[in-house]
Amino acid sequence: MGRNNTMTATVETICQVCHERCFLECQVKDGRLAKVLHPGCEKGLYMAETLHHPDRLKYPLKAAGEKGTGKWVRISWDEALDLMAAKFAGIRDRFGPEANCVGITSHHKERTCDACHSLAKFLNTPNILDANYQCSQCSCISDFMTFGEWTTWETRIDYENSKCIVIWGANVVDTRPVKARRIFEAQKKGAKVIVIDPRFTETAKRADMWLRVRPQSDGALALAWLNVMIQEGLYDREFVAQQCLGFEELQQRVAEWTPERAEQITWVPKEQIIEAARVYGRTRPSCIHTRLGVDGQSLNSTQTCRAITCIFSIKGDLDSVGGNILHTPGDIPTAAALGPREYLNSTLNGFRNIYWMMRNWRRSPDLEAKRPGYRDYPIYNGPQEISWFDYNSHYPTLLEHMEEGKVRGLYIPGNNAMAHYANPKRLWNILKGLDFMVVADLFMTPTCEAADLVLPAAHAAEIDSLNHTLSGAPGAPYGNSIVACPKVVDPPGEAWDDMRIVIELGKRMGADVPWENIEEFHDWMLEPVGTTYQELMAQPQHQMIFPMDFKKYELPGWKWNTPTGKIELYSYWFKKLNYDPLPNYREDPVSPLSRPDIYKEYPLIMVHHRLRFYQNSERFDCPSLRKLASEPEIEVHPQTAQGLGIKEGDWMWLESYQMKGERVKGRARLVPEMDPNVVSISQGWWYPEITSPDHGIYEYNVNTIISDGPPFEEFNGHHQMRGILCKGGKL
């Protein structure tokens, strides 16, 4: 349907507030969003409160006087673009292209990703500060290195036809409500649901089995599952024999990981470990859904994910109905002609994307080698022939480069880094110390406060864009479609599309910009599938659906996208780079088991969780959502709370061993099902209405008590975010 800003109209589009990407029907009256129909969650329901918020950024603002003092002067877009072009070019010419950096936001807003990667190309810089650095990269590394695609992280899971659904380290009811409905509809039809989580989440309450694992010991649990499955023959022998390499080595590795041994490490009774492994192993088809509880936030994340990947690999349900499905659309001739790696990186559900452009932009080896983390973390930050993430920088090293003056310029759209990253007090000083920093966002965030220039960005509902579905759309339950997403309303004031900002900046800097405008960019994206944006808009629900073939590995000429062409239970690249080629478990260097002395002083294990109303550090501007969740909460066992003199609803504080002397606070919520030694604090908090530059981050945001320093995860180099020893008390 169309739109008309002088009367009531209905616009069909995709919600991009979170990863779910639900179809929406938006009623527009007199140019304003009046009502949202069929939203997947509260975040979409109250979208109008963000779009029409009186505090939206509407005009470019330049810092007046010293940065960080909250003083701004309005300037024109021409002035802003000229200033950016001069500053970034000056930094490049004086210190080299590696002295500039581009920040990237969470991937639910595809436009900022497109803009960031494009700008990195135009600036010729190898540096990207990725907000997903501690989000999902370890499962991606694990899947790619094992069988050559990424499927564990919810991108393609056939929940509807599965008979056993394992949800490992995720609370889908709060964070993925559309997927939760699909999962529990399958449960009603007889599927078993197993949840593995330290918290008794809304998802765990509805599961058939809940395993209360000790935070960050999931790798030991996964190895014990493999032990039971292999010992009892609960795997597909034919699939393993035909498709896998390294099964004998894996069998030897997990032989020592008995349920009895895992019980001592995970605090999960051995009987539960055995029962869960048997239910999963005996039930087909099955699938596994993982998220941040195991992925990207502990010091053993990649090998934990490797063990989980091996579980469903030997089960034989990979790329089967009811299983974890390969991302490649059913276009085997094209894949064979290009080669699997080139094919995957030149298409995403069949259309061109910025990752393709980045991988086909050949930087000089000398410039590529200057990317922070290039040598220390080659799989995540290294050469293109190895890494699937060659556009990323190692965040802790990048911070050091900023402190040392090696990186001096930063453009960061839609990424509230101050609320998103650990140790925000250090980060504030680093950002303020940069020669030039630009932030493009919807609101004046704590990150904006440190900038030289703040740009008003358009919301995803205020621009025409392209997207691909993840939660599934009508006719495309596996997300196998591309969708034209028309804007619902016009942006306020002079707010611009992120991609328009980058295109205009690239032109001013004399870069080779492939597109004159947004319309050309969209048509360039769609060129491989032979359509245009306007033609796609004319399709039902503005989408093009791609066919899905299951068990593609049975087709003639199929090879898994690995060096050996097989599923590598024993990893070629891990071995070549002197990593352990088999999944393993290593206890964190500071944990109840490894450092009982520190555990005695800091007797609680801290994790954190997301409230369903917010997306990371976003939506705290929304009045209706703030009424639903107005303050950070800390989940704590009643026995633990009693020992601290804390009652339900009391304000309490937490302090970690990593950041002694720093404390954050939240309201106590007593949860009898919690382990008495574990607490969980809600994350992402900041208060737009607090006038200090930090907007309350130092007092309320859990990242204040998390260190950004070593030790680091061995494959992608992230620091620890969960399972951190802490102590607490009543305020």
C-alpha positions in Angstrom: 0.0 0.0 0.0 1.1 3.6 -0.5 1.6 6.5 1.8 0.1 10.0 1.9 1.2 12.6 4.4 -2.1 14.6 4.2 -4.5 11.8 5.0 -4.6 8.4 6.7 -2.7 5.7 4.9 -1.2 2.3 5.7 2.4 1.4 5.0 3.7 -2.2 5.0 7.3 -2.4 6.0 9.8 -4.3 8.2 10.5 -3.3 11.8 14.3 -2.8 12.3 14.2 -2.0 16.0 15.8 -5.4 16.8 17.0 -8.5 15.0 13.5 -10.0 14.6 12.6 -7.9 11.6 8.9 -8.4 11.8 6.4 -7.4 9.1 4.5 -4.3 10.2 1.4 -2.4 9.1 1.8 1.2 10.1 -1.1 3.6 10.0 0.0 7.1 9.2 -2.1 10.2 9.7 -1.1 13.7 8.6 2.6 12.7 8.3 2.8 11.0 11.8 2.8 7.4 12.8 -0.5 6.9 14.5 -0.6 3.1 15.1 1.5 0.0 14.6 -0.4 -3.2 13.7 0.9 -6.7 14.2 4.1 -5.8 16.1 6.2 -8.7 17.3 7.0 -7.0 20.7 6.7 -3.9 22.7 9.7 -2.3 21.0 7.8 -2.1 17.7 4.5 -1.3 19.3 5.8 2.0 20.7 7.9 3.0 17.7 6.0 6.3 17.3 7.3 7.5 20.6 10.8 7.4 19.2 10.0 8.8 15.8 8.2 11.8 17.1 10.1 12.3 20.4 10.7 16.0 21.1 14.4 15.4 21.9 15.3 13.9 18.5 18.4 15.3 17.0 17.3 17.5 14.0 20.3 19.5 12.8 24.1 19.1 12.6 25.7 20.3 15.8 29.4 21.3 16.3 31.0 21.3 19.7 31.5 24.9 21.0 34.6 25.2 23.1 36.0 22.2 24.9 34.5 18.8 24.0 32.4 17.1 26.6 31.0 20.3 28.2 27.6 20.0 26.5 27.9 23.2 24.5 26.9 23.1 20.9 26.3 25.3 17.9 24.0 24.5 15.0 25.7 24.3 11.5 24.5 23.5 8.0 25.0 20.1 6.3 27.4 21.8 3.8 29.5 23.0 6.7 29.4 19.6 8.4 30.4 17.7 5.3 33.2 20.1 4.5 34.5 19.9 8.0 34.4 16.1 8.0 36.1 15.9 4.6 38.9 18.3 5.7 39.5 16.6 9.0 39.5 13.0 7.9 41.6 13.8 4.8 44.0 15.8 7.0 44.4 12.9 9.4 44.9 10.4 6.5 47.4 12.6 4.7 49.5 13.3 7.8 49.3 10.0 9.7 48.2 7.4 7.0 44.8 5.9 6.3 45.2 3.6 9.4 44.8 6.7 11.6 41.1 6.9 10.8 38.5 4.5 12.1 34.8 3.8 11.5 32.5 2.5 14.1 29.8 0.0 13.3 26.5 -0.4 15.1 24.5 -3.5 16.0 23.4 -5.3 12.8 19.7 -4.9 13.4 19.9 -1.6 11.6 21.3 -2.7 8.2 21.7 0.9 6.9 24.3 1.9 9.4 26.3 -1.3 8.6 26.1 -0.4 4.9 27.2 3.1 5.6 30.1 2.1 7.9 31.6 -0.5 5.5 31.2 1.9 2.6 33.0 4.7 4.5 35.8 2.4 5.5 36.3 1.7 1.8 36.2 5.4 0.9 38.7 6.3 3.7 40.9 3.3 2.7 41.2 2.4 6.4 41.6 -1.1 7.7 40.0 -0.1 11.1 36.4 -0.8 12.0 35.2 -0.6 15.6 32.5 -3.3 15.6 29.6 -3.2 18.2 29.2 -6.9 17.6 32.8 -7.6 18.8 31.4 -9.4 21.8 28.1 -10.4 20.4 28.1 -13.5 18.1 31.5 -13.8 16.5 32.7 -16.9 18.4 29.8 -19.1 17.1 30.5 -17.6 13.7 34.2 -18.6 13.9 33.2 -22.0 15.1 30.6 -22.7 12.4 32.7 -21.4 9.6 35.8 -23.3 10.7 33.8 -26.5 11.2 31.6 -26.6 8.1 31.9 -23.3 6.3 28.7 -21.4 7.1 27.0 -19.8 10.1 23.8 -21.4 11.3 23.9 -21.8 15.1 23.0 -18.2 15.8 19.3 -18.3 14.8 19.8 -17.2 11.2 18.4 -20.4 9.8 16.7 -22.8 12.2 13.6 -24.8 11.3 11.9 -24.6 14.6 8.5 -25.6 13.3 9.5 -29.1 12.2 12.0 -29.8 14.9 11.3 -32.5 17.5 13.9 -31.3 20.0 14.9 -27.7 20.3 17.9 -26.8 22.5 18.1 -23.1 23.6 21.6 -22.6 24.9 22.5 -19.3 26.6 19.5 -17.4 25.3 16.2 -16.1 26.7 14.1 -16.1 23.5 10.9 -15.0 25.3 12.4 -11.7 26.1 14.9 -11.2 23.3 13.4 -13.1 20.4 9.7 -13.1 21.0 8.7 -14.1 17.4 11.1 -17.1 17.5 9.8 -17.9 21.0 6.3 -18.2 19.6 7.6 -20.5 16.8 9.5 -22.6 19.3 6.6 -23.1 21.7 4.2 -23.8 18.9 6.5 -26.7 18.0 6.4 -27.7 21.7 2.6 -27.9 21.6 3.0 -30.3 18.7 5.2 -32.5 20.7 8.7 -31.1 20.4 10.9 -31.2 23.5 12.5 -27.9 24.6 15.7 -28.0 26.6 17.0 -24.7 28.0 20.6 -24.3 29.4 21.0 -21.1 31.3 22.2 -20.0 34.8 19.0 -17.9 35.1 15.5 -19.2 35.5 14.3 -17.2 32.6 10.8 -16.9 31.1 12.1 -19.3 28.5 13.3 -21.8 31.1 10.0 -21.7 32.9 8.3 -23.1 29.7 10.9 -25.7 28.9 10.7 -29.4 29.3 14.1 -29.4 30.8 16.2 -26.7 32.4 19.9 -27.2 33.2 21.2 -24.5 35.6 24.8 -24.4 34.5 27.5 -22.4 36.3 28.2 -19.3 34.4 30.9 -19.8 31.7 31.3 -23.6 32.3 29.1 -24.4 29.3 32.1 -25.9 27.4 32.5 -28.6 29.9 28.8 -29.4 29.7 29.0 -29.6 25.9 31.9 -32.0 26.0 30.0 -34.2 28.4 27.1 -34.2 26.0 29.4 -35.4 23.3 30.8 -38.0 25.6 27.3 -39.5 26.3 26.2 -39.3 22.6 29.3 -41.0 21.3 29.5 -43.6 24.1 25.9 -44.5 23.6 25.9 -44.3 19.8 23.5 -41.4 19.7 24.8 -40.0 16.4 24.4 -40.6 12.7 27.1 -43.0 11.8 26.5 -42.8 8.1 26.5 -39.0 8.0 29.7 -38.9 10.1 31.4 -41.4 7.8 30.5 -39.6 4.6 30.6 -35.9 5.6 33.0 -35.5 8.6 36.7 -35.6 9.3 38.2 -36.1 12.7 35.6 -38.2 14.4 38.1 -40.6 15.9 40.1 -37.7 17.4 37.0 -36.1 18.7 35.9 -39.4 20.3 39.3 -39.6 22.1 39.1 -36.0 23.3 35.6 -36.4 24.9 36.3 -39.8 26.4 37.7 -38.0 29.4 34.8 -35.6 29.7 32.4 -37.9 31.7 29.2 -36.5 33.2 30.8 -37.0 36.6 33.7 -34.7 35.8 31.4 -32.2 34.2 29.2 -32.1 37.3 32.1 -30.9 39.4 32.7 -28.1 37.0 29.3 -27.0 35.8 27.3 -27.6 39.0 24.7 -29.5 36.9 23.9 -33.0 38.3 25.3 -35.8 36.2 21.8 -37.3 36.0 20.5 -34.2 34.2 23.5 -34.1 31.9 22.9 -37.7 30.8 19.2 -37.3 30.5 19.4 -34.1 28.4 22.1 -35.7 26.1 19.9 -38.7 25.6 16.7 -36.8 24.9 18.6 -34.7 22.3 20.5 -37.7 20.9 17.4 -39.9 20.6 15.1 -37.3 19.1 15.2 -36.4 15.4 15.2 -34.0 13.9 16.7 -31.6 16.4 18.2 -28.1 16.4 20.4 -25.9 18.6 19.9 -22.1 19.1 22.7 -20.2 20.9 23.3 -16.6 22.0 25.4 -14.5 24.3 25.3 -16.9 27.3 27.9 -19.0 25.4 28.9 -16.8 22.5 31.5 -14.0 22.7 31.5 -13.0 26.3 33.7 -15.6 28.1 37.3 -16.5 27.7 36.5 -19.9 26.3 33.7 -18.9 24.0 35.0 -20.1 20.6 35.9 -23.6 21.9 32.6 -23.8 23.7 30.8 -23.0 20.5 33.0 -25.5 18.7 31.8 -28.2 21.0 28.2 -27.2 20.4 28.8 -27.2 16.7 30.2 -30.7 16.8 27.1 -31.8 18.8 24.7 -31.1 16.0 27.3 -31.9 13.3 27.6 -35.5 14.3 23.8 -35.7 15.0 23.3 -35.5 11.3 20.5 -33.0 11.3 22.5 -30.2 9.8 20.7 -28.7 6.8 17.8 -31.1 7.3 14.1 -30.4 7.9 13.8 -29.5 11.6 17.5 -28.7 12.0 20.0 -25.9 11.6 19.9 -25.0 8.0 22.7 -23.8 5.8 22.5 -20.2 4.8 23.2 -20.8 1.1 20.0 -20.5 -1.0 19.2 -23.4 -3.3 21.3 -22.3 -6.2 24.0 -24.9 -6.4 25.1 -24.2 -10.0 26.0 -20.6 -9.0 27.7 -21.7 -5.9 29.7 -24.3 -7.8 30.7 -21.7 -10.5 31.9 -19.1 -8.0 33.3 -21.3 -5.4 31.5 -21.5 -2.0 33.5 -18.8 -0.2 33.1 -16.3 -3.0 29.4 -17.2 -3.4 28.7 -16.7 0.3 30.4 -13.4 0.4 28.8 -12.0 -2.8 25.3 -12.9 -1.8 23.1 -12.7 1.2 19.8 -14.4 0.4 20.6 -13.7 -3.2 21.5 -10.0 -3.3 24.7 -8.1 -3.2 25.9 -6.6 0.1 28.5 -4.4 1.6 30.5 -7.4 2.9 31.0 -8.4 -0.7 32.4 -5.0 -1.4 34.7 -5.1 1.6 36.0 -8.5 0.7 36.6 -7.5 -2.9 38.3 -4.3 -1.9 41.9 -5.4 -2.0 44.0 -3.4 0.4 47.7 -3.5 0.2 49.3 -6.1 2.4 51.2 -3.4 4.3 48.0 -1.5 5.1 46.1 -4.7 6.0 48.8 -5.7 8.4 48.4 -2.4 10.3 44.9 -3.4 11.5 44.9 -3.9 15.3 44.9 -7.6 16.0 46.0 -8.7 12.6 48.9 -10.8 13.9 47.6 -11.8 17.3 44.1 -12.9 16.2 44.4 -14.0 12.5 41.1 -15.8 12.3 39.2 -12.8 13.4 41.3 -9.9 12.3 43.8 -11.4 9.9 44.4 -12.0 6.2 41.5 -12.4 3.8 42.5 -16.0 2.9 41.9 -17.0 6.6 39.5 -14.5 8.2 35.8 -14.1 7.6 36.0 -10.8 9.6 38.9 -9.0 7.9 37.2 -5.7 8.2 37.3 -5.7 12.1 39.9 -4.4 14.5 40.8 -6.0 17.8 39.0 -3.6 20.2 41.4 -3.6 23.1 44.4 -3.0 20.8 42.4 -0.3 18.9 41.9 1.5 22.2 45.6 1.4 22.8 46.2 2.8 19.3 43.9 5.6 20.1 45.6 6.4 23.4 49.0 6.3 21.6 47.9 8.6 18.8 48.1 5.9 16.1 44.3 6.3 15.5 43.1 9.9 15.6 39.8 10.1 13.6 36.6 8.3 14.3 33.2 8.2 12.6 30.6 6.3 14.6 26.9 6.1 13.5 24.2 4.6 15.7 26.7 3.1 18.2 26.3 4.4 21.7 29.8 3.0 22.6 29.8 4.6 26.1 26.8 2.5 27.1 27.9 -0.5 25.0 31.5 -1.2 25.9 33.3 -2.0 29.1 35.2 0.5 31.3 33.3 3.6 30.1 35.4 6.0 32.2 38.5 5.0 30.3 36.6 5.1 27.0 35.4 8.6 27.7 38.9 9.9 28.1 40.0 8.1 24.9 37.1 9.5 22.8 37.6 13.0 24.1 41.3 12.8 23.3 40.8 12.0 19.6 41.7 14.7 17.1 38.3 14.4 15.4 35.2 12.4 16.2 31.8 12.4 14.6 28.6 10.7 15.8 25.4 10.2 13.8 22.5 9.2 16.0 18.8 9.8 16.9 19.4 11.3 20.3 22.2 13.1 22.3 23.7 10.0 23.8 26.7 9.8 26.2 28.8 9.0 23.1 27.6 12.1 21.3 28.7 14.1 24.3 32.4 13.3 23.6 32.2 14.3 19.9 33.4 17.2 17.8 30.4 16.9 15.5 27.0 15.3 16.0 24.8 14.5 13.0 21.0 13.9 13.1 20.4 10.4 11.7 17.1 9.2 10.3 15.4 6.2 12.0 15.0 3.0 9.9 11.3 3.8 9.7 12.1 7.1 8.1 14.1 5.9 5.1 13.6 3.5 2.1 15.9 0.5 2.6 16.5 -3.1 1.8 16.6 -5.9 4.3 16.5 -9.6 4.7 14.3 -11.4 7.2 15.7 -13.4 10.1 12.6 -14.5 12.0 10.9 -15.5 8.8 8.2 -13.7 6.8 5.0 -14.9 5.2 6.1 -17.5 2.7 9.7 -17.4 3.9 9.8 -19.1 7.3 13.6 -19.5 7.2 14.3 -15.9 6.4 15.0 -16.8 2.8 13.7 -13.5 1.3 14.8 -10.0 0.6 12.4 -7.2 1.3 12.0 -3.6 0.3 11.3 -1.5 3.4 9.6 1.7 2.5 9.7 4.6 4.9 6.8 5.2 7.1 7.2 8.9 7.8 9.7 11.6 6.9 12.6 12.2 9.3 12.4 15.2 11.5 14.1 18.5 10.7 17.3 17.9 8.7 17.9 14.3 9.8 19.6 12.2 7.0 19.8 8.6 6.0 23.1 7.2 7.2 24.0 6.1 3.7 23.3 9.5 2.2 25.7 11.0 4.7 28.5 8.6 3.6 27.8 9.0 -0.1 28.0 12.8 0.1 31.1 12.6 2.3 32.8 10.2 -0.1 32.1 12.6 -3.0 33.6 15.5 -1.1 36.7 13.5 -0.4 37.2 12.5 -4.0 36.5 8.8 -3.3 35.4 6.4 -6.0 31.7 6.3 -5.0 29.8 3.7 -7.1 26.4 5.4 -6.6 25.2 8.9 -7.1 22.3 8.5 -4.7 20.4 6.0 -2.5 18.2 4.9 -5.4 21.3 3.8 -7.4 22.7 2.1 -4.3 19.5 0.0 -3.9 19.5 -1.0 -7.5 23.2 -2.0 -7.3 22.4 -4.2 -4.3 19.6 -5.9 -6.3 21.4 -6.2 -9.6 22.5 -9.9 -9.1 18.8 -11.0 -8.8 17.7 -9.0 -11.8 15.3 -6.6 -10.2 15.2 -3.0 -9.0 13.9 -1.5 -5.8 10.7 -0.2 -7.5 10.1 -3.6 -9.0 10.6 -5.2 -5.6 8.2 -2.7 -4.1 5.5 -3.9 -6.5 5.7 -7.5 -5.3 3.4 -8.9 -2.6 4.6 -7.5 0.8 7.6 -6.1 -1.1 9.6 -9.3 -1.0 11.4 -11.8 -3.2 11.4 -15.3 -1.8 14.3 -17.7 -2.6 13.8 -21.4 -2.7 15.3 -23.6 0.1 16.8 -26.9 -0.6 17.5 -29.2 2.3 20.4 -31.6 2.5 22.3 -29.7 -0.1 25.3 -31.8 0.7 23.7 -34.7 -1.1 23.7 -32.9 -4.4 26.4 -33.9 -7.0 29.6 -31.9 -6.6 28.8 -30.5 -3.2 31.8 -29.7 -1.0 31.6 -28.2 2.5 33.2 -24.7 2.5 36.3 -25.8 4.4 39.9 -26.5 3.2 39.2 -30.2 3.1 35.6 -29.9 1.7 34.4 -31.9 4.7 32.8 -31.0 8.1 36.0 -30.6 10.1 35.5 -31.9 13.7 39.3 -31.6 13.7 39.9 -28.1 12.3 42.5 -27.6 9.6 42.9 -23.9 10.2 43.0 -24.2 14.0 45.8 -26.8 13.6 47.7 -24.7 11.0 47.6 -21.6 13.3 48.7 -23.6 16.4 45.3 -23.6 18.1 43.8 -26.7 19.5 42.1 -28.3 16.5 39.6 -30.1 18.7 37.0 -28.5 21.1 38.3 -28.1 24.6 37.5 -26.6 27.9 39.7 -24.3 30.0 38.6 -23.0 33.3 38.7 -19.2 33.5 41.8 -17.9 35.3 39.7 -16.3 38.0 36.7 -18.4 39.0 35.4 -20.2 42.1 37.5 -23.3 41.0 40.7 -21.6 39.9 41.0 -18.8 42.4 39.2 -19.7 45.7 41.1 -16.9 47.4 39.5 -14.2 45.2 36.2 -16.1 45.4 36.2 -15.8 49.2 36.4 -12.0 49.0 34.1 -11.7 45.9 31.7 -14.6 46.6 29.1 -13.9 43.8 29.3 -14.8 40.1 27.9 -12.0 38.0 26.2 -12.3 34.6 23.9 -9.8 33.0 20.7 -9.9 31.0 18.6 -7.8 28.6 15.2 -6.6 29.5 12.7 -7.3 26.8 11.7 -3.7 26.4 15.1 -2.4 25.3 17.6 -3.3 22.6 21.1 -3.1 24.0 21.4 0.6 25.0 18.5 1.7 22.7 14.9 2.7 23.4 15.6 4.3 26.9 14.1 7.4 25.3 10.6 5.7 25.0 8.3 6.9 27.8 6.0 3.8 27.6 8.9 1.4 27.8 10.4 3.3 30.7 7.1 2.9 32.6 7.4 -0.9 32.1 11.1 -0.9 33.2 12.3 2.3 34.8 15.3 1.1 36.7 18.0 -1.6 36.4 17.4 -4.8 38.3 19.6 -7.3 40.0 18.4 -10.8 40.3 19.6 -12.5 43.5 18.7 -15.6 45.5 16.5 -14.8 48.7 19.1 -16.5 50.9 21.9 -14.4 49.5 19.8 -11.3 49.8 18.9 -12.1 53.4 22.6 -12.4 54.3 23.1 -8.9 52.9 20.1 -7.4 54.6 18.3 -6.9 51.3 14.6 -7.2 50.7 12.6 -7.3 47.4 12.9 -3.9 45.7 15.8 -2.5 47.8 18.5 -0.7 46.1 21.7 -2.7 46.1 25.2 -2.3 44.7 27.7 -4.6 42.9 31.5 -4.4 42.7 33.7 -6.8 40.7 37.2 -7.9 41.5 38.2 -6.5 38.1 37.4 -2.9 38.9 37.9 -2.5 42.7 36.3 0.6 44.0 33.8 1.0 41.2 30.2 0.2 42.0 26.9 0.1 40.1 23.4 -0.2 41.5 20.1 -1.7 40.8 16.8 -2.8 42.4 16.9 -6.2 44.0 14.6 -8.9 42.5 14.5 -12.0 44.6 14.6 -15.2 42.5 14.4 -18.5 44.5 15.5 -20.6 41.4 18.8 -18.7 41.1 21.9 -20.3 42.4 22.8 -18.6 45.7 26.2 -17.9 44.3 25.0 -16.2 41.1 23.6 -12.7 40.5 22.4 -11.2 37.2 22.1 -7.4 36.5 20.2 -5.9 33.6 22.4 -4.2 31.0 22.6 -1.2 28.7 21.4 1.4 31.2 21.7 5.1 30.7 19.2 8.0 31.4 18.6 10.5 28.6 17.1 12.9 31.1 20.3 13.0 33.3 22.2 16.1 32.3 25.7 15.0 33.1 27.8 13.9 30.1 27.7 10.2 31.2 23.9 10.3 31.6 24.1 8.0 34.6 26.2 5.3 33.0 28.9 5.3 35.8 26.2 4.8 38.4 23.8 2.4 36.7 25.5 0.6 33.8 27.1 -2.8 34.5 30.0 -2.0 32.1 31.4 0.4 34.7 32.5 -2.6 36.8 33.8 -4.7 33.8 37.4 -4.4 32.7 38.4 -4.1 29.0 41.8 -5.5 29.7 43.4 -9.0 29.5 43.2 -11.9 29.6 41.6 -12.2 26.2 39.7 -15.0 24.4 42.3 -16.7 22.3 40.5 -16.6 18.9 38.9 -13.2 18.6 40.6 -11.5 21.6 37.5 -10.2 23.4 37.7 -9.6 27.1 35.5 -11.3 29.7 31.9 -9.9 30.1 30.2 -12.7 32.1 31.0 -15.0 34.9 32.9 -12.3 36.7 33.4 -12.6 40.5 31.8 -9.8 42.4 30.4 -8.8 45.8 27.3 -6.8 46.7 25.5 -5.0 49.5 22.5 -2.9 50.4 22.5 0.8 49.6 
